Amino acid sequence: MNTNPESLCSMQIQTIDLDGQTLRVGTCRGSDASPPLLIFNGIGANLELVEPFVTALEDVSVIIFDIPGVGGSPAPVVPYRFSTLSVMADKLLTRLGLDGAVDVLGVSWGGALAQQFAHLYPERCRRLILAATSPGVIMVPGKLSVLSKLIGPRRYTDPAYLQEVGADIYGGAYRRDPSLLKAHSQHIQPPRGRGYLYQLLAVTGWSSLPWLGALRQTTLVMHGNDDPIVPLTNAKILAARIRYATLYVIDDGHLFLISRASEVAPVVRRFLRQEAS
C-alpha cells in the first residue's frame, strides 16, 4: 500500500494492490459514529467528481475508489461483471481494516453496482442509497438522442463537447447554469484505455429485478425529476420493489448530488443516522 500525497477535501488518497489489480482509493475519517459510507461512482467518473458531495457530508466517513480503467486505477486485462467488482469491494474493505458492515451509496452506473453488492454481501451492507439509477437492462430508457451521447467517453475527453451537450445529458441545474459544466470538467480524469468499454460491458444484460424484492437493507432511493439519462419512473420501480425503501425526489437532473450537494447531503446524513425500525 503506497500513500499518495495528493488529497481530495480531507481525504487521504492511496494506491492499493488487490490480487494484481491496482486501485486508487480515497478515504475520509469523519467524527460520526455511523459505519463508513462506501460510494460507487458513475460510468467513467473518477473520484474527484464527487468532491462537492463528499465535502457537504461533513462528519460522515467515506470510502471511494476509481473503478478499474477509470481515474488512477488501470484497466484490467479482461472485462468484468458487477459480481467481480462486488468481490473486489469486499476485499478492499477488509484490506482497510473493516470487517463489519458499511453503508453503501451508488450513483447512476454505480447504483447498479451498489445493488449487486447489497445482494451478494447483505451482511456487509447496513443501509443502501441509490441515486439517479435503475434496475438495469429492464428499465425505462432515457431519450435516444441522450443515450447515444453516452456510448463513448467523449464528454470526458473533450471539454468543448461537454459544454455543447452537457445540459441535454444531465438536465436540471445544468440546463440553467453553464458554469456548473465548466466546474465539473475541471475535475475530470478521462477514462483509461479499455476502461469505459469495460464499464459498458459490465452492465450489458444485467438486471436486479429478479431479486430486488429480496433486499432487506433499509434503502433511500434518490432521483431528480429532470433526469434525461435515467427517467424518474425507474426510481419509482426501485422504491416499489425494495421492501424497506423510501423515495426522495429533488427538482434537478442526473447530477443532483453535485449541483445540489448542500441540500441532499443533510438528507443522506439523517438517513444514515436514523434508528433502525
Helices and strands as residue ranges (DSSP letters): E 2-4, E 12-18, E 21-28, E 37-40, G 47-50, H 51-56, E 62-65, H 82-95, E 102-107, H 109-120, E 125-131, H 144-147, G 148-150, H 154-157, H 159-170, H 173-176, H 178-185, H 195-203, G 212-214, E 218-224, H 232-241, E 245-250, H 256-259, H 261-273
